[in-house]
Amino acid sequence: MILAAGQGTRVRPLTKNMPKPMVPILGKPVMEYLIEHLARYGIREIMINVAFNHYKIENYFGNGHRWGVSIGYSYEGVRDHGDIVPKPAGSAGGMRKIQDFSGFFDETTLVICGDAIIDLDIGAALHEHRTKQAVASVVALEVPRDQVQNYGVVVADANGRIKSFQEKPTPEEAKSTLASTGIYIFEPSVLDLVPSGKTFDIGSELFPMLVERELPFYAQKRFFNWIDIGRLSDYWTVLQRVLSGEVAQMDMPGKEIRPGVWVGPNTSIAWDSVQIVGPVYIGSSVRIDPGASIIGPTWIGHGSHIRSRAKVERSILFEYTRIAEAQYFSEMIISPQYCVDRKGDTYYVGDDECALRWGDARGR
């Protein structure tokens, strides 16, 4: 089960017109990496709950045939004044809706958020879950104490049995540094506890119920890469790590024409008069004018245009972004309509308060 019905408010404006699982990394949606990973472990049947901009997920992934899996969708919405509008039913409520409809979760089920990249050993996680005869397991990771306020924290005994949760505690208040990764393993009996037809959340409602009833509910402390895009600053950091080659199984597209510089087809680049310092990816149909500078780690989306004497440093350009002449963009995410700095401050094209100049490269 992939949870993909949220609005992704903490990473706006990236999610203004796309679901969070569709945010691109190396030109591919985050959720595509996840589906590829599930397929590697022999998982063939995947349900995805969708709501906001649901059609963008459904149109891209279809029935899953390209990845060797079978994908189904469950839309969460209500009728409001004659219109059908998205309304997520909560992570657990959405699962109960599916279960009531078809009994899809009549076997042990892996539940995972659609907005993170992982390399979890799923086979080992399932083995531990079954060995402990758990009805539910939470896969968790140790995080530095000064970062616990960004996560839901799991409090467990020496055997891993969960005693309580803390939602984003301060470092002083934290009873644990074990963060929930949003990866869960459920037995079918767990969904019997979720009320039908109601909005119901896994973390804030279902899990406290499991603790209260003293059911066999465990945390698994595992070591794996968990790349979460919970906030806008996380997205920038993830792409910097990926471009620097720190994340396994994420190969750079294009052709490496010099060390650390990858280029797609059909580009127009004044190689003799531009400065390009890798790692840098330059997408297809990109134009880079004489005198421009690109300092990595930087991603230049396809169809973009960097004009003369402009400098782009440690940044991400979405497709069809034009950087105006002699402009300097550093540590930013830039699209044809807006740009965002590392702190999350957002500026839009034509904003009088922003001295930077950029726009849409199409038609110019």
C-alpha positions as CSV (number, residue, x, y, z in Angstrom):
1,M,0.0,0.0,0.0
2,I,1.5,3.4,-1.1
3,L,0.0,6.4,0.7
4,A,-0.2,9.2,-1.8
5,A,-3.4,11.2,-1.0
6,G,-1.9,14.1,0.9
7,Q,-1.6,17.7,-0.3
8,G,2.2,18.1,0.4
9,T,1.7,21.5,2.0
10,R,5.1,21.6,3.5
11,V,6.9,21.5,0.2
12,R,4.8,24.1,-1.6
13,P,5.1,25.6,-4.2
14,L,6.6,22.4,-5.6
15,T,3.3,20.7,-5.0
16,K,1.0,23.5,-6.1
17,N,0.3,21.7,-9.3
18,M,1.5,18.2,-8.7
19,P,1.1,15.5,-6.0
20,K,4.1,15.2,-3.7
21,P,5.0,11.6,-4.9
22,M,5.4,13.1,-8.4
23,V,8.1,15.6,-7.4
24,P,11.1,14.8,-9.7
25,I,14.5,13.6,-8.8
26,L,16.9,13.0,-11.7
27,G,13.9,13.5,-14.0
28,K,11.9,10.7,-12.4
29,P,9.1,11.0,-9.8
30,V,10.0,10.0,-6.3
31,M,7.4,7.3,-6.3
32,E,8.9,5.6,-9.4
33,Y,12.0,4.8,-7.4
34,L,9.8,3.3,-4.7
35,I,7.9,1.1,-7.1
36,E,11.1,-0.1,-8.7
37,H,12.4,-1.0,-5.2
38,L,9.2,-2.9,-4.3
39,A,9.4,-4.8,-7.6
40,R,13.0,-5.9,-6.8
41,Y,11.7,-7.7,-3.8
42,G,9.0,-9.5,-5.7
43,I,6.1,-7.3,-4.6
44,R,3.7,-7.5,-7.5
45,E,0.3,-6.1,-6.3
46,I,0.3,-2.4,-5.2
47,M,-2.6,-0.3,-4.2
48,I,-2.2,3.5,-4.2
49,N,-4.7,5.9,-2.4
50,V,-5.0,9.1,-4.3
51,A,-6.8,12.5,-3.9
52,F,-5.2,15.8,-4.9
53,N,-4.2,15.9,-8.6
54,H,-4.8,12.2,-8.6
55,Y,-4.9,12.0,-12.4
56,K,-1.2,12.9,-12.6
57,I,-0.3,9.8,-10.6
58,E,-2.8,7.6,-12.4
59,N,-1.8,8.8,-15.9
60,Y,1.9,8.3,-15.3
61,F,1.9,4.9,-13.6
62,G,-1.2,3.4,-15.2
63,N,-1.6,-0.3,-14.5
64,G,2.1,-0.7,-13.5
65,H,3.0,-3.0,-16.4
66,R,6.2,-1.1,-17.2
67,W,7.6,-1.9,-13.8
68,G,6.5,-5.5,-13.8
69,V,3.8,-4.9,-11.1
70,S,0.0,-4.5,-11.0
71,I,-1.2,-1.2,-9.6
72,G,-4.7,-0.3,-8.4
73,Y,-6.0,3.1,-7.2
74,S,-8.5,4.2,-4.6
75,Y,-9.8,7.8,-4.9
76,E,-10.6,9.6,-1.8
77,G,-13.1,12.4,-2.3
78,V,-16.6,13.7,-1.5
79,R,-19.5,15.4,-3.3
80,D,-19.6,19.1,-2.5
81,H,-22.3,21.2,-4.1
82,G,-22.5,18.9,-7.1
83,D,-18.7,18.6,-7.6
84,I,-16.5,15.7,-6.6
85,V,-13.6,17.2,-4.6
86,P,-10.6,15.5,-3.1
87,K,-10.8,14.7,0.6
88,P,-8.2,12.3,2.1
89,A,-9.7,9.8,4.5
90,G,-6.6,9.5,6.6
91,S,-3.9,7.0,6.1
92,A,-5.8,4.2,8.0
93,G,-9.2,5.3,6.9
94,G,-8.1,5.0,3.3
95,M,-7.0,1.5,3.8
96,R,-10.2,0.5,5.6
97,K,-12.1,1.9,2.6
98,I,-10.2,-0.4,0.3
99,Q,-10.5,-3.4,2.6
100,D,-14.3,-2.9,2.9
101,F,-14.5,-2.8,-0.9
102,S,-12.4,-5.8,-1.9
103,G,-10.6,-7.4,1.1
104,F,-7.3,-6.5,-0.6
105,F,-5.4,-6.5,2.8
106,D,-6.3,-10.1,3.7
107,E,-2.6,-10.9,3.7
108,T,0.4,-9.3,5.5
109,T,0.8,-5.8,4.0
110,L,3.7,-3.4,3.6
111,V,2.5,0.2,4.0
112,I,4.8,3.0,2.8
113,C,4.6,6.7,2.1
114,G,4.9,7.7,-1.5
115,D,7.3,10.6,-0.9
116,A,10.5,8.9,0.2
117,I,13.3,7.0,-1.4
118,I,14.5,3.9,0.5
119,D,16.8,0.9,0.1
120,L,15.3,-1.1,2.9
121,D,15.8,-4.9,3.0
122,I,12.1,-5.7,2.8
123,G,12.8,-9.4,3.2
124,A,14.6,-9.0,6.5
125,A,11.9,-6.6,7.8
126,L,9.1,-9.2,7.0
127,H,11.2,-12.0,8.6
128,E,11.5,-10.0,11.9
129,H,7.8,-9.1,11.8
130,R,6.8,-12.7,11.5
131,T,9.4,-14.0,14.0
132,K,8.0,-11.7,16.7
133,Q,4.4,-12.6,15.7
134,A,3.6,-8.9,15.5
135,V,0.3,-7.6,14.4
136,A,2.0,-4.4,13.4
137,S,5.6,-3.2,13.0
138,V,7.1,0.2,12.5
139,V,10.4,0.5,10.7
140,A,12.5,3.1,12.5
141,L,15.9,4.8,12.2
142,E,18.1,6.4,14.8
143,V,18.4,10.2,14.2
144,P,20.6,12.8,15.9
145,R,18.9,14.2,19.0
146,D,19.0,17.7,17.6
147,Q,16.8,16.6,14.7
148,V,14.1,14.8,16.6
149,Q,11.7,17.7,16.3
150,N,11.3,16.9,12.6
151,Y,10.0,13.4,13.2
152,G,7.5,11.2,15.0
153,V,9.5,9.4,17.7
154,V,9.0,5.8,18.8
155,V,9.5,4.8,22.4
156,A,10.1,1.1,22.8
157,D,11.5,-1.4,25.4
158,A,14.6,-3.5,25.0
159,N,12.7,-6.1,22.9
160,G,11.4,-3.4,20.5
161,R,7.8,-3.5,21.9
162,I,6.3,-0.1,21.4
163,K,5.2,1.7,24.6
164,S,4.4,5.2,23.3
165,F,4.9,7.8,20.6
166,Q,6.0,11.4,20.6
167,E,5.1,13.7,17.7
168,K,8.0,16.0,16.9
169,P,9.3,16.5,20.5
170,T,12.0,19.0,21.4
171,P,15.4,17.5,22.0
172,E,15.0,18.1,25.7
173,E,11.6,16.4,25.8
174,A,12.4,13.4,23.6
175,K,12.3,10.0,25.3
176,S,13.9,8.4,22.3
177,T,15.9,9.2,19.1
178,L,14.2,6.4,17.2
179,A,12.3,8.1,14.3
180,S,9.3,6.5,12.5
181,T,10.1,6.3,8.8
182,G,6.4,5.9,7.7
183,I,7.1,2.3,6.7
184,Y,4.8,-0.2,8.4
185,I,3.9,-3.9,8.3
186,F,0.3,-4.9,9.1
187,E,-1.5,-8.1,9.7
188,P,-5.2,-8.1,8.4
189,S,-6.5,-8.0,12.0
190,V,-5.2,-4.5,12.4
191,L,-7.6,-3.0,9.9
192,D,-10.5,-4.5,11.9
193,L,-9.7,-1.9,14.5
194,V,-10.2,1.0,12.1
195,P,-13.8,2.4,11.9
196,S,-15.5,2.3,8.5
197,G,-16.4,5.4,6.7
198,K,-14.4,7.8,9.0
199,T,-11.2,9.8,8.6
200,F,-8.7,7.9,10.6
201,D,-4.9,8.3,10.9
202,I,-2.3,5.6,11.3
203,G,0.2,7.6,13.5
204,S,-2.1,9.6,15.7
205,E,-5.1,7.3,16.1
206,L,-4.4,3.6,15.1
207,F,-1.0,3.3,16.8
208,P,-2.1,4.7,20.2
209,M,-5.0,2.2,20.1
210,L,-2.6,-0.7,19.5
211,V,-0.5,0.4,22.5
212,E,-3.5,0.9,24.7
213,R,-4.8,-2.6,23.9
214,E,-1.3,-4.1,24.5
215,L,-1.3,-5.9,21.2
216,P,2.1,-7.2,19.8
217,F,3.3,-4.0,18.2
218,Y,7.0,-3.6,17.6
219,A,9.6,-1.2,16.3
220,Q,12.3,-2.5,14.0
221,K,15.5,-0.6,14.3
222,R,17.1,-0.9,10.9
223,F,20.1,0.6,9.0
224,F,19.2,1.8,5.5
225,N,19.0,4.9,3.4
226,W,15.7,6.8,4.0
227,I,15.6,9.9,1.9
228,D,12.5,11.8,3.1
229,I,11.2,14.9,1.3
230,G,9.2,16.2,4.2
231,R,10.2,19.9,3.8
232,L,11.3,22.1,0.9
233,S,14.8,22.3,2.3
234,D,14.9,18.4,2.3
235,Y,14.3,18.4,-1.4
236,W,17.2,20.7,-2.1
237,T,19.5,18.6,0.2
238,V,18.4,15.3,-1.4
239,L,19.2,16.6,-4.9
240,Q,22.6,17.9,-3.8
241,R,23.4,14.4,-2.3
242,V,22.2,12.6,-5.4
243,L,24.2,14.8,-7.8
244,S,27.3,14.3,-5.6
245,G,26.9,10.5,-6.0
246,E,26.1,9.8,-2.3
247,V,22.9,7.8,-3.0
248,A,23.1,4.3,-4.4
249,Q,20.9,3.0,-7.3
250,M,20.4,6.5,-8.6
251,D,22.4,6.7,-11.8
252,M,22.8,10.0,-13.6
253,P,21.0,10.1,-17.0
254,G,22.7,11.4,-20.1
255,K,26.2,11.0,-21.4
256,E,29.2,11.9,-19.2
257,I,31.3,14.1,-21.6
258,R,33.8,15.1,-19.0
259,P,34.3,14.1,-15.3
260,G,31.2,15.0,-13.4
261,V,29.4,16.6,-16.3
262,W,26.4,14.8,-17.9
263,V,24.6,16.0,-20.9
264,G,21.4,15.0,-22.6
265,P,20.8,15.1,-26.4
266,N,20.2,18.2,-28.6
267,T,22.0,20.8,-26.5
268,S,23.5,24.1,-27.6
269,I,26.4,25.0,-25.3
270,A,29.2,27.5,-26.0
271,W,31.8,25.1,-24.5
272,D,34.8,27.4,-25.3
273,S,33.4,30.3,-23.4
274,V,31.3,28.8,-20.5
275,Q,32.5,27.6,-17.1
276,I,31.0,24.3,-16.0
277,V,32.2,22.7,-12.7
278,G,30.7,19.4,-11.9
279,P,28.8,17.6,-10.7
280,V,26.3,19.0,-13.2
281,Y,23.5,17.5,-15.3
282,I,22.4,19.4,-18.4
283,G,19.1,18.1,-19.8
284,S,18.1,17.7,-23.4
285,S,17.5,20.8,-25.6
286,V,19.2,23.1,-23.1
287,R,20.9,26.3,-24.3
288,I,23.8,27.8,-22.4
289,D,25.1,31.1,-23.9
290,P,28.7,32.4,-23.9
291,G,30.0,33.7,-20.6
292,A,27.6,31.7,-18.5
293,S,28.8,29.7,-15.4
294,I,27.3,26.5,-13.9
295,I,28.8,25.4,-10.6
296,G,27.7,22.0,-9.2
297,P,26.1,20.2,-7.7
298,T,23.5,21.6,-10.2
299,W,20.7,20.1,-12.2
300,I,19.5,21.9,-15.4
301,G,16.1,20.6,-16.5
302,H,15.4,19.9,-20.2
303,G,14.5,22.9,-22.4
304,S,16.1,25.4,-20.1
305,H,18.1,28.5,-21.3
306,I,20.9,30.2,-19.4
307,R,21.7,33.5,-20.9
308,S,25.1,35.2,-21.3
309,R,27.1,36.0,-18.1
310,A,24.5,34.4,-15.9
311,K,25.7,32.2,-13.0
312,V,23.9,29.2,-11.5
313,E,25.5,27.6,-8.5
314,R,24.4,24.6,-6.4
315,S,20.8,24.9,-7.7
316,I,18.0,23.0,-9.4
317,L,16.3,24.3,-12.6
318,F,13.0,22.7,-13.5
319,E,12.4,22.1,-17.2
320,Y,12.0,25.1,-19.5
321,T,13.5,27.6,-17.1
322,R,15.2,30.7,-18.5
323,I,17.8,32.5,-16.4
324,A,18.1,36.1,-17.6
325,E,21.4,37.7,-18.6
326,A,24.0,38.4,-15.9
327,Q,21.8,37.0,-13.1
328,Y,23.2,35.0,-10.2
329,F,21.2,32.2,-8.6
330,S,22.8,30.3,-5.7
331,E,21.4,27.4,-3.7
332,M,17.9,27.7,-5.1
333,I,15.1,25.7,-6.8
334,I,13.9,27.5,-9.9
335,S,10.9,26.9,-12.1
336,P,9.5,29.1,-15.0
337,Q,7.0,30.6,-12.5
338,Y,8.8,30.7,-9.1
339,C,12.1,30.2,-7.3
340,V,12.7,29.1,-3.7
341,D,15.7,29.5,-1.6
342,R,17.0,26.9,1.0
343,K,15.0,28.5,3.8
344,G,11.8,28.1,1.9
345,D,11.3,31.7,0.9
346,T,9.4,31.8,-2.4
347,Y,9.5,34.5,-5.1
348,Y,7.3,34.6,-8.2
349,V,8.1,35.9,-11.7
350,G,7.4,39.7,-11.7
351,D,7.6,40.0,-7.9
352,D,8.8,43.6,-7.2
353,E,10.5,42.5,-4.0
354,C,12.8,40.2,-5.9
355,A,15.7,41.5,-7.8
356,L,16.3,38.3,-9.7
357,R,15.1,37.8,-13.2
358,W,14.0,34.6,-14.8
359,G,11.1,33.1,-16.6
360,D,9.8,30.5,-19.1
361,A,12.2,29.5,-21.8
362,R,9.6,28.3,-24.3
363,G,8.9,30.5,-27.3
364,R,12.1,32.6,-26.8
